[in-house]
Amino acid sequence: RRFPEEYSVTVPSAYKDADKMKIELMLLIYDTLIGGKDVARGEFCRAQQISERTFYRYMRELSAFLRKHKPGCRIEIVEPDGRYFLEKSQKTDN
């Protein structure tokens, strides 16, 4: 079904680029954690040129994803270093 022209919305490319970047970075974090490696918050933020606040939002979203789809896994953090790693419970096949 097509909507009348006055209802069409053009999404600025900056938003598309930001969404693409977010997805890519979250997948990089997820892949690293699932692969058994840790993610260093400071190093990751500097390398990817994102703020720590953005990093925290990504980690919060990844944690929610894991709770929903991989309940036997959770993200743990070692402070003050800000190193994140994935902990898997013994009772899960995830």
C-alpha positions as CSV (number, residue, x, y, z in Angstrom):
1,R,0.0,0.0,0.0
2,R,1.4,3.4,-0.9
3,F,0.8,6.5,1.2
4,P,0.2,9.9,-0.3
5,E,3.3,11.9,-1.1
6,E,2.8,14.3,1.8
7,Y,3.2,11.4,4.2
8,S,6.6,10.4,2.9
9,V,9.5,10.9,5.2
10,T,13.1,11.3,4.1
11,V,15.5,10.0,6.7
12,P,18.6,12.1,6.7
13,S,21.7,10.0,5.8
14,A,23.3,11.0,9.1
15,Y,20.7,9.0,10.9
16,K,21.1,6.1,8.6
17,D,24.9,6.2,9.1
18,A,24.5,6.4,12.9
19,D,22.2,3.4,13.0
20,K,24.6,1.5,10.7
21,M,27.5,2.4,13.0
22,K,25.6,1.4,16.1
23,I,24.7,-2.0,14.7
24,E,28.2,-2.6,13.5
25,L,29.8,-1.6,16.9
26,M,27.3,-3.7,18.9
27,L,28.0,-6.7,16.7
28,L,31.8,-6.2,17.2
29,I,31.3,-6.2,21.0
30,Y,29.0,-9.2,20.8
31,D,31.3,-11.2,18.6
32,T,34.3,-10.4,20.9
33,L,32.4,-11.4,24.0
34,I,30.9,-14.6,22.5
35,G,34.4,-15.5,21.3
36,G,35.6,-15.6,24.9
37,K,37.6,-12.3,24.8
38,D,37.1,-9.3,26.9
39,V,36.2,-5.7,25.8
40,A,38.2,-2.9,27.4
41,R,35.8,0.1,27.6
42,G,38.4,2.8,27.3
43,E,40.3,1.2,24.5
44,F,37.1,0.4,22.6
45,C,35.8,4.0,23.0
46,R,39.0,5.5,21.8
47,A,39.4,3.1,18.9
48,Q,35.8,3.6,17.7
49,Q,35.6,7.3,18.6
50,I,32.5,7.0,20.8
51,S,31.8,8.3,24.2
52,E,31.7,6.1,27.3
53,R,28.0,7.0,27.7
54,T,27.3,5.5,24.2
55,F,29.3,2.4,25.2
56,Y,27.2,2.0,28.3
57,R,24.0,2.2,26.2
58,Y,25.3,-0.5,23.9
59,M,26.2,-2.7,26.8
60,R,22.8,-2.2,28.4
61,E,21.2,-3.2,25.1
62,L,23.4,-6.2,24.7
63,S,22.7,-7.3,28.3
64,A,18.9,-7.1,27.6
65,F,19.4,-9.1,24.5
66,L,21.3,-11.8,26.4
67,R,18.7,-12.0,29.1
68,K,16.0,-12.5,26.5
69,H,17.8,-14.9,24.1
70,K,20.7,-16.4,26.0
71,P,19.5,-16.5,29.7
72,G,22.5,-18.6,30.7
73,C,24.9,-15.8,29.7
74,R,25.5,-12.5,31.3
75,I,28.0,-9.6,30.9
76,E,30.3,-9.1,33.8
77,I,32.7,-6.2,34.4
78,V,36.0,-5.8,36.2
79,E,36.5,-2.3,37.6
80,P,38.3,0.0,37.8
81,D,39.8,-1.3,34.5
82,G,36.4,-1.3,32.7
83,R,36.9,-4.7,31.2
84,Y,33.8,-6.6,30.2
85,F,33.5,-10.3,29.6
86,L,30.8,-12.9,29.1
87,E,30.1,-15.3,31.8
88,K,28.2,-18.5,30.9
89,S,26.4,-20.6,33.5
90,Q,27.2,-24.3,33.7
91,K,23.6,-25.3,33.1
92,T,23.2,-23.8,29.7
93,D,23.7,-24.9,26.1
94,N,24.1,-21.3,25.0
